[in-house]
């Protein structure tokens, strides 16, 4: 398996089976998650036949995968071009899934909010219109999306009141094309 050649080992989930997370044993703080979109409500991890890694389906992941951008990862051996989520979509996805975290994954919820805060603070100062555009896209995807996003936004606003996120984004309403 290619991931083993790079020093990564799969992390066993609560069921004892490997999920989409991989660690390097001598660097436990570095974790690599292989995520994919959720299909037909099946959140069971599965092995990708070409990559030979286990992928973890994640709710609402398709939102993050729209408007991907290219970035360069630089290492001692050189650089590689990768596709990454648009930073605003990534941050808003963190707000969206905030309430979905359960059990042992609750500790990731705080990290999710801190990451979203860093990104949204940067964009609020320089490109607020971009956040508003992606927020509107998110809340126009239906009641389930909108209610989860508002729940995340409410908690986010309590944790980072200086951003006034609820005042800023909470006033944005879906256009008439919402389903």
C-alpha positions, 0 to 999 in steps of 0.5 A, a space after each residue: 500500500 502506497 500510504 505505508 511506503 510514505 510512513 503513514 499507518 491507518 488509524 483504527 476506528 471505534 469498530 476496530 476497522 480502519 477509517 480514513 485517518 492515517 498517522 506517522 507513528 513518530 509524529 502523532 500530531 500529524 494526521 492525514 484524513 482521506 475524505 469523500 462525499 457521502 452517498 446514499 447516507 452511507 458513512 462507512 469507510 471504503 477502500 479506493 481501488 486505485 489509491 489503495 487508501 480508505 476514504 471516510 465519507 463526510 456529510 456535506 463534503 460536496 460543498 467544499 469540493 466546489 470551486 477547488 483551487 490549486 496550491 503548491 506543497 513545498 518540501 525538501 524534495 521539491 514541490 507538488 501541485 494539489 487541489 484544495 478546497 476554496 478557503 471560504 467554502 472550507 471554513 463554512 463547511 466547518 460551521 455546517 458540520 459543527 453540530 454533526 460531531 459526536 462522541 470522540 469527534 467532539 474534540 475536533 469541533 473546537 478545532 473546526 471553529 478555530 480554523 473557520 475563525 482564522 479564515 473568515 477573519 481574514 476574508 472579512 477584512 479583505 473580501 467579505 463579498 466572497 464569504 457572503 456569496 458562498 454563505 448564500 450558496 450554502 443556505 440556499 441548498 435547503 432547510 437541513 443545510 440552512 438550519 445546520 449552518 445557522 446552528 454552527 453560526 450561532 455557536 461560532 458567534 458565541 466563541 468569536 464575538 469579535 467577528 460579529 458573524 451572526 450580525 454579518 452573515 445571519 442577515 443574508 437571506 436566500 434568494 427566491 430560487 431556494 428549493 
